Each structure stands twice: as structure tokens, then as C-alpha cells.
Amino acid sequence: MAQQLRGNDLRQLGFPEGRAIGLALAQLQRKHLKRLSLTAQLTLLQQILTSPMDFVTHLDWSHVAAALLPPPSRHIELVARKPYALYGAEHIEAGALHQMDTAMKLPVTVAGALMPDAHHGYGLPIGGVLATDNAVIPYAVGVDIGCRMALSVFNLPPKHLTQRVQELQKLLLDNTRFGNRTGFQHGKKMGHEVLDRDEFRDIPFLRNKQATAAEQIGTSGSGNHFVEFGIVDITDPTNEMGVPVGQYVGLLSHSGSRGLGAGVANHYTKLAMENCQLPSEAKHLAWLSLDGELGQEYWAAMNLAGAYASACHEHIHQRMAKALGERPLAKVENHHNFAWREKLADSREVIVHRKGATPAGKGVLGIIPGSMTAPGFIVRGRGVADSLGSASHGAGRLMSRTRAKQELSESAVRQHLTDHGVVLQGGGLDEAPMAYKDIHAVMQSQQELVDVLGSFTPKIVRMDGA
């Protein structure tokens, strides 16, 4: 039998360890190459090793040549900062401005805007809106994918809240679950079609997530998530909800996609950072191209998490309406921590990330909350192009969680709640009303972005905690 080249022969030539050796040996088994003498084979391999670029389109040797070439650099440089619209600059901390400035230096960035409730976050600041060219940034979407506000308006008078405080407190305790504690017992569990979606089977990362999603559906997160009763005051007779001007009982909820969304965000952010290596100040803004498999996979998983977040609110409001024995007159729901395919004023299609920012396209309804002791506002978007059709998603934090715990006292917070006639179940110092900006100042800074249709004033609040 004629002598054959082996891996060690190629190593002695200078072939690096890895795929190139195996590919070259396999290629030499082809009939027309097998006829070459060992000397001719070694000469040919030496030529490929010395000048792989000369063989990248060769019919026989393109794969070997590609394996010999150094991998393309994944390091990406930032570019000159693009301008962006800024609302309520006097209310925004320097850290959030710096983060937005960095986001506007990404090569994929097309446009941006920063809302008046903005504060420092991971990657894109909370309150940041970023339009990109065919790229999605997991940490510009956020960890709690599809987090949202949902408001039900009931045909009950405001005095219902003061006359039945204990009853309504019990309804909240019985029909809501918060944090990572046990979900609803089997007899009280509710199903939903979102749990049967194909993505749980088609996306490898999600194949073991369905059981936890089923366990947590209809529950709320910790932190600033809540379910609360309050007074809805409809002030605009032209509102699209069809609710007459006047005061009503409302139920407002704030929560997101629970463990499912957090898992998706962290998994795909890690992959994005491996494939898109940015300077350290921008590393959390790593993106996935929507032309690639990973980008398409994340996009599908993000949309599933958003639908799941909506299903959680649907369960919360169904439970509470049934417990109240009332059907809502109207519902308003809007979400943030998401990415949308949208068109700019010049008709360019972009991916708009709203991390802690409310969609406020022309005619789009939303609810922008204040704090436990400050009203939220039911709004209609004006579709302002400079803001990328966005508005704030709340008042925004004035104090970090750490600072609030250090500087505020439980007695002062309790007195503040009492002064405003608010009953709180759960919650912590980090969510005290004083830890948030003045919602009236925030709304003043974005009056060109939305029309106010009414307000919601909290009265009985349920959050995570004892």
C-alpha cells in the first residue's frame, strides 16, 4: 500500500492544531489528489499553508484555506456620537446621559431619544430609546422583557375604596403572588395559550423553560412591581376608551415576564458579547444582527417573553375582576423593555428599543405611573418623530435602591403614606414614594409627546414582601 501523509507530517510542515489538519488529510483521499506523489502533496500543502488567501476560492482547497486564515476580528470600534433628542434634561443624572452618549456611538445606531424619567441602568439607560439598523441589543431591551402597565376601569364609585378597605386588601392578598415565592396552587392555576407556543420547543434555550413559565404565570415580580386599587379620574370626553368623564375605581398592575424574560435576556446578552466585542464602556450594548440565526432566535424569544408578560397581567385582571364581581368598563395596557420594527419619518425601517420608555405613537394609549402617593396619567401618544414616538414609562428614580435604604426611615415612610391616605401591603424602603422623581415635573417635560386623558391615584397597594 502506498504511503500516506499523517497528521504529524502536516504539523511538521507548520500546520496549526485544529480543523485544517483533518480537512487537508480528508481532501488528499480524493482520487485525483491521491495520485500525487508524497513530495508533490507536501509541496502543495506548503503552498496552501504559506498563502491561504490564494486558495480561498479553489475548488479543492477552499475549506482548508479558510481554516488556516485567522478568525475575523470581533472587536468593534465606536464611531462619532450621533445627536439625540433630550426631554427634561434638568431631571436626568449625569450617569444616564453618559450611557446614552455611548449608545449613540454604536455603528448600528441610527437615532435616539432620552425621556425625562431617565436614570442609570445596564447598557442603555432606563428611559432610553434607541433606533438601530437591522440589529437588536438584548440589554437595550432590558432584563424584564415586555414589562408593562395594565389598567382596568370599573363602574364603581371612589367611596368603594374607603368603605371596603379590609375587603379589598384581602382580595389583593388572595389573588396576587409576588417575587419568587410559591405560585398559585393547582386548584387556582389558570392556563393560557402562550404556554403552548412553538417557541418553547423550537428554540433550544427555551426547551426547559416552559414548566417554570407555567408555574409563574399570573404572578408578579419583586422590586417596583405592584397591583393596586385606586381612583381613576377621566377628564377628556374624547377618550378612546368610551368612558364618560368622571371618577371610577381602577386596578393598576405593573410586572413583566418573570424568570422567562430574565433568562432570555442574560443568555442572549452573553452570546452577543462573545460575538460583538465592544470597548469596555459599551460592552453591555453588544448586538445581534437580525440577518443571523442568533438574532432571529433572540427576536422570537423576546416576542414570546412579551406575550407571556401580557398573559400574566391578563390573569391578574381576570382574577381580580372575578373577585370584585365586576366587568371592567375599559382596559389600557402598554409595555416597555422591548424592541419594535418601525419606520422613521424618512421611511427607513429600524429596530426601536424602548428600555423603560412607553410607546407614544400617534393615537396610542398608555398609562404612566407616578409613585404610591402620586398620580399616574392615562395618555394618548402624539407620535412625535424626534422622540421616536415615545414617552416616559413613569416618574423615574430619584434615589438608587441602596441610597433609599440608607437615607429613609420606615416611620417617615409610614407617616407619608398615612398623610396621603394610602394603605400598603409589602413593599420596602427602596420603593418609598420619596425615592422617585416628581411625576408632575416629568409630565411637564413631555407635554409635547402625549395628551392626558385622565389620572389614576393609588389607594390600596400590594407589593412583594410581608
C-alpha positions in Angstrom: 0.0 0.0 0.0 1.3 3.4 -0.9 2.5 5.6 2.0 0.0 8.3 3.1 0.6 11.5 4.9 -0.4 11.7 8.5 -1.2 14.5 10.9 2.3 14.7 12.3 3.6 15.2 8.7 1.4 18.3 8.4 2.4 19.5 11.9 6.0 19.3 10.9 5.1 21.5 7.9 3.8 24.1 10.3 0.0 23.3 10.1 -1.6 24.5 13.4 -3.6 22.2 15.6 -7.3 22.1 14.6 -9.7 21.7 11.7 -7.2 22.5 9.0 -5.2 19.2 9.5 -8.3 17.0 9.4 -9.7 18.8 6.3 -6.4 18.5 4.4 -6.0 14.8 5.2 -9.5 14.1 4.1 -9.1 16.1 0.9 -5.9 14.1 0.0 -8.1 11.0 -0.1 -9.8 12.3 -3.3 -8.9 10.1 -6.2 -7.2 12.8 -8.4 -5.1 14.1 -5.4 -4.3 10.6 -4.2 -2.3 10.1 -7.4 0.2 12.8 -6.5 3.5 11.7 -5.0 4.2 12.4 -1.4 6.6 15.1 -2.4 4.0 16.8 -4.6 1.4 16.6 -1.9 3.8 18.1 0.6 4.7 20.9 -1.8 1.1 21.7 -2.5 0.3 21.7 1.3 3.2 24.0 1.9 1.9 26.4 -0.8 -1.6 26.4 0.9 -0.1 27.0 4.3 2.1 29.8 3.1 -0.5 31.7 1.1 -4.0 30.5 2.2 -5.6 33.6 0.6 -4.6 32.2 -2.9 -6.7 29.2 -2.3 -9.9 30.6 -0.7 -11.8 30.1 -4.0 -10.0 26.9 -5.1 -12.4 24.1 -5.8 -10.5 21.5 -3.8 -8.8 23.6 -1.1 -11.2 26.5 -0.1 -12.2 24.9 3.2 -8.6 24.1 4.2 -7.6 27.6 3.3 -10.5 29.1 5.3 -9.5 27.0 8.3 -5.9 28.4 8.1 -6.9 32.0 8.0 -7.1 33.9 11.3 -10.7 34.3 12.5 -12.2 37.7 11.7 -11.8 40.2 14.4 -14.9 40.6 16.5 -13.7 43.8 18.1 -15.8 46.7 17.0 -14.8 50.4 17.4 -17.2 53.1 18.4 -17.9 56.0 16.0 -18.7 59.7 16.4 -21.7 60.3 18.6 -24.9 61.0 16.7 -27.3 63.6 18.1 -30.4 62.6 20.1 -33.5 64.3 21.5 -33.4 65.0 25.2 -36.5 65.7 27.3 -36.3 67.2 30.8 -32.5 67.4 30.9 -32.7 69.1 34.3 -34.2 65.9 35.8 -31.6 63.5 34.4 -28.4 62.4 36.2 -25.0 62.5 34.5 -24.6 58.8 34.5 -27.7 58.3 32.4 -26.5 61.0 29.9 -23.1 59.3 29.6 -24.8 55.9 28.9 -27.0 57.5 26.2 -24.0 59.2 24.7 -22.2 55.9 24.5 -25.2 54.2 22.8 -25.2 56.9 20.2 -21.7 56.0 19.2 -22.5 52.4 18.1 -22.0 51.8 14.4 -25.5 50.4 14.1 -27.2 53.3 15.8 -29.5 55.4 13.6 -31.3 57.7 16.1 -32.1 58.0 19.8 -34.1 59.9 22.4 -33.9 60.1 26.2 -37.0 60.5 28.3 -37.4 62.8 31.4 -37.6 59.8 33.8 -34.2 58.6 32.7 -31.7 57.1 35.2 -28.6 54.9 35.1 -29.1 51.2 34.1 -27.2 48.4 32.4 -26.3 49.1 28.8 -28.9 51.6 27.7 -30.1 53.9 30.5 -33.6 53.4 31.8 -35.7 55.9 29.8 -33.5 55.4 26.7 -34.9 54.9 23.2 -32.6 53.7 20.5 -33.2 53.0 16.8 -30.7 50.7 15.2 -30.1 49.3 11.7 -31.2 45.7 11.5 -29.7 44.9 14.9 -31.2 44.1 18.2 -29.4 44.8 21.5 -30.6 42.5 24.4 -29.5 44.9 27.1 -31.1 47.8 25.3 -34.4 45.8 25.6 -33.7 45.0 29.2 -33.8 42.1 31.6 -37.5 42.2 32.3 -38.6 41.8 28.7 -42.1 43.2 27.9 -42.6 44.6 31.4 -45.9 46.5 31.3 -48.6 48.5 32.9 -52.2 47.4 32.7 -55.3 49.3 34.0 -58.8 48.1 34.4 -61.6 50.7 35.0 -64.6 49.5 36.9 -68.0 51.2 37.2 -67.7 51.6 41.0 -67.6 55.0 42.9 -64.4 56.1 44.6 -66.1 55.7 48.0 -66.0 51.9 47.4 -62.3 52.1 48.3 -62.7 53.8 51.6 -65.8 51.8 52.7 -64.3 48.4 51.9 -60.6 48.8 52.7 -60.1 45.4 54.5 -62.2 43.5 52.0 -60.1 44.9 49.1 -56.9 44.2 50.9 -57.9 40.6 51.3 -58.8 40.4 47.6 -55.3 41.5 46.8 -53.7 39.1 49.2 -55.8 36.2 47.9 -55.5 36.9 44.2 -51.9 38.1 43.7 -48.5 36.5 44.1 -45.2 38.3 44.2 -41.5 37.6 43.9 -40.1 34.0 43.9 -42.5 32.6 46.4 -44.9 29.8 45.6 -47.3 30.5 42.8 -51.0 29.6 42.8 -52.0 26.2 44.0 -53.2 23.6 41.4 -56.8 24.3 42.0 -56.4 28.0 41.4 -54.0 27.8 38.4 -55.1 29.2 35.1 -53.9 28.0 31.7 -53.1 30.2 28.7 -52.4 29.6 25.1 -49.0 31.3 25.4 -47.7 28.2 27.2 -48.4 26.1 24.1 -46.4 28.3 21.7 -44.0 26.5 19.4 -41.0 28.6 20.6 -40.8 26.5 23.8 -39.9 23.6 21.5 -38.2 25.2 18.5 -35.7 27.3 20.4 -33.1 25.1 22.2 -32.6 27.5 25.0 -36.3 27.6 25.8 -36.9 23.8 25.9 -36.6 23.5 29.6 -38.3 26.9 30.4 -42.0 26.0 29.9 -42.5 24.3 33.3 -41.2 27.4 35.2 -43.2 29.7 33.0 -46.4 27.6 33.7 -45.6 27.8 37.5 -45.1 31.6 37.5 -47.9 32.7 35.1 -50.2 35.2 36.7 -47.7 36.2 39.3 -45.8 39.5 39.7 -42.1 40.2 40.2 -40.4 41.9 43.1 -38.8 45.4 43.2 -41.1 48.1 41.8 -43.8 45.7 40.6 -47.3 46.1 42.1 -51.0 45.5 41.9 -53.1 48.4 43.4 -56.6 49.8 43.7 -57.0 53.5 43.1 -59.2 56.3 41.8 -59.5 56.7 38.0 -60.4 60.3 37.1 -61.4 60.6 33.4 -61.0 64.2 32.3 -61.1 64.1 28.5 -64.5 63.4 27.0 -62.9 62.4 23.6 -61.0 59.4 25.2 -60.9 56.3 23.0 -61.9 54.1 26.0 -65.5 55.2 25.7 -65.6 56.0 29.4 -67.6 59.1 30.4 -65.9 62.0 32.3 -66.0 61.2 36.0 -64.4 59.1 38.7 -64.2 55.3 39.0 -62.4 52.5 40.8 -59.4 51.3 38.9 -57.0 48.4 39.2 -53.4 49.0 38.0 -50.7 46.3 37.7 -47.0 46.6 36.9 -45.0 43.5 36.1 -43.1 41.7 33.4 -42.0 38.3 32.0 -40.7 36.9 35.3 -37.9 34.3 35.1 -38.6 33.6 31.5 -37.6 37.1 30.3 -34.6 37.3 32.6 -33.3 34.0 31.3 -33.7 35.1 27.7 -32.0 38.5 28.4 -29.0 37.1 30.1 -28.4 34.1 27.8 -28.5 36.2 24.6 -26.6 39.1 26.1 -23.7 36.7 26.8 -23.8 35.4 23.2 -24.0 39.0 21.9 -21.0 40.0 23.9 -19.0 37.0 22.7 -19.8 37.8 19.0 -19.7 41.6 19.2 -16.7 42.8 21.3 -17.1 46.4 22.1 -14.9 48.8 24.2 -15.5 48.3 27.9 -17.7 51.3 28.4 -20.1 49.9 25.7 -19.8 46.1 26.3 -23.4 45.7 27.5 -24.6 47.2 24.3 -23.4 44.3 22.2 -25.9 43.5 19.4 -27.1 40.6 17.3 -27.7 41.0 13.6 -31.2 40.2 12.6 -29.7 38.6 9.4 -28.1 36.0 11.6 -29.5 32.9 13.3 -28.8 34.2 16.8 -30.6 37.5 16.1 -33.6 35.7 14.7 -33.6 33.4 17.7 -33.5 36.2 20.2 -36.2 38.1 18.4 -38.5 35.1 18.6 -37.7 34.5 22.3 -38.2 38.2 23.1 -41.6 38.2 21.4 -42.6 35.1 23.4 -41.5 36.7 26.6 -43.6 39.8 25.8 -46.6 37.7 25.1 -46.0 35.9 28.3 -45.8 39.1 30.3 -49.2 40.2 28.8 -50.7 36.8 29.7 -49.6 37.4 33.4 -51.5 40.7 33.5 -54.5 39.1 31.8 -54.6 36.5 34.6 -54.2 39.2 37.3 -57.0 41.3 36.0 -59.3 38.3 35.4 -58.8 37.1 39.0 -59.4 40.5 40.5 -62.5 41.3 38.3 -64.0 37.9 39.3 -63.3 38.6 43.0 -64.8 42.0 42.7 -67.8 40.6 40.8 -67.4 43.4 38.2 -66.6 43.6 34.5 -64.3 46.4 33.5 -65.6 49.3 31.5 -62.3 49.6 29.8 -58.7 48.4 29.8 -55.4 50.2 28.9 -52.2 48.3 28.6 -48.8 49.3 27.3 -45.3 47.8 27.6 -41.7 48.9 27.7 -38.4 46.9 27.7 -39.0 45.7 24.2 -37.9 46.2 20.6 -40.2 47.0 17.7 -39.8 47.1 13.9 -40.8 50.7 13.0 -40.3 53.3 10.3 -38.8 56.7 10.8 -40.2 59.8 9.3 -38.0 59.3 6.2 -39.5 55.7 5.8 -36.3 53.9 6.9 -37.1 50.7 8.7 -35.3 50.5 12.0 -35.4 48.5 15.3 -36.6 50.8 18.0 -35.6 49.7 21.6 -37.6 51.3 24.4 -35.9 50.4 27.7 -38.2 51.9 30.3 -40.0 54.1 27.8 -43.6 54.0 26.7 -44.7 53.7 23.1 -46.4 57.0 22.3 -47.1 56.8 18.6 -50.0 58.9 17.2 -53.2 57.7 18.9 -51.5 55.0 21.1 -52.9 54.8 24.6 -50.8 54.2 27.7 -50.6 54.7 31.4 -47.6 56.5 33.0 -47.5 55.8 36.8 -46.2 58.2 39.4 -45.5 56.6 42.8 -47.6 55.1 45.7 -48.6 58.6 46.7 -48.6 60.4 43.4 -51.0 60.0 40.5 -50.3 58.2 37.3 -51.6 59.5 34.0 -53.7 57.9 31.2 -52.2 59.3 28.0 -52.6 59.3 24.2 -49.4 59.5 22.2 -48.9 62.3 19.7 -46.4 60.4 17.6 -43.6 63.0 17.8 -40.8 61.9 15.4 -37.9 63.4 17.5 -38.9 61.2 20.5 -39.2 58.1 18.1 -42.9 58.0 19.2 -42.0 57.5 22.8 -42.7 59.0 26.3 -41.5 58.2 29.8 -42.7 55.0 31.5 -43.1 56.5 34.9 -41.6 59.1 37.2 -38.2 57.5 37.3 -35.9 57.0 40.3 -34.6 60.0 42.2 -32.6 57.7 44.6 -30.9 54.4 44.0 -32.2 51.5 46.0 -29.1 51.5 48.2 -29.4 55.2 48.9 -33.1 55.0 49.7 -32.5 52.2 52.2 -29.7 54.2 53.8 -31.4 57.6 54.0 -35.1 56.9 54.6 -36.7 55.6 57.7 -39.7 53.2 58.0 -41.5 55.6 60.3 -41.2 58.5 57.9 -42.4 56.4 55.0 -45.4 55.1 57.0 -46.3 58.7 58.0 -46.0 59.8 54.4 -48.4 57.0 53.3 -50.9 57.9 56.0 -50.8 61.5 55.1 -51.8 60.6 51.5 -54.4 58.0 52.6 -52.6 55.1 51.1 -52.6 51.5 52.5 -49.5 49.4 51.7 -49.1 45.7 51.8 -45.5 44.6 51.4 -43.0 47.0 49.8 -39.7 48.2 51.2 -37.8 51.4 51.7 -36.3 51.1 48.2 -39.7 51.7 46.8 -40.7 54.6 49.0 -42.5 57.4 47.2 -39.6 59.8 48.2 -37.3 57.6 46.1 -39.0 58.8 42.9 -38.9 62.0 40.9 -41.9 64.4 40.8 -44.3 62.9 38.3 -45.8 66.4 37.6 -42.3 67.8 36.6 -41.8 64.7 34.4 -45.1 65.2 32.7 -44.4 68.9 32.2 -41.2 68.0 30.4 -43.0 65.7 27.9 -46.3 67.6 27.4 -45.5 67.8 23.6 -45.3 64.0 23.5 -48.7 62.9 24.9 -52.2 64.2 25.6 -53.5 63.5 29.1 -56.9 61.7 29.2 -57.2 61.2 32.9 -55.4 60.1 36.0 -55.0 57.2 38.4 -54.4 57.8 42.1 -53.3 54.8 44.2 -55.1 54.0 47.4 -54.5 50.3 48.3 -51.1 49.0 47.1 -49.8 45.4 47.1 -46.1 44.7 46.5 -43.6 42.0 47.3 -42.9 41.5 51.0 -44.7 40.6 54.2 
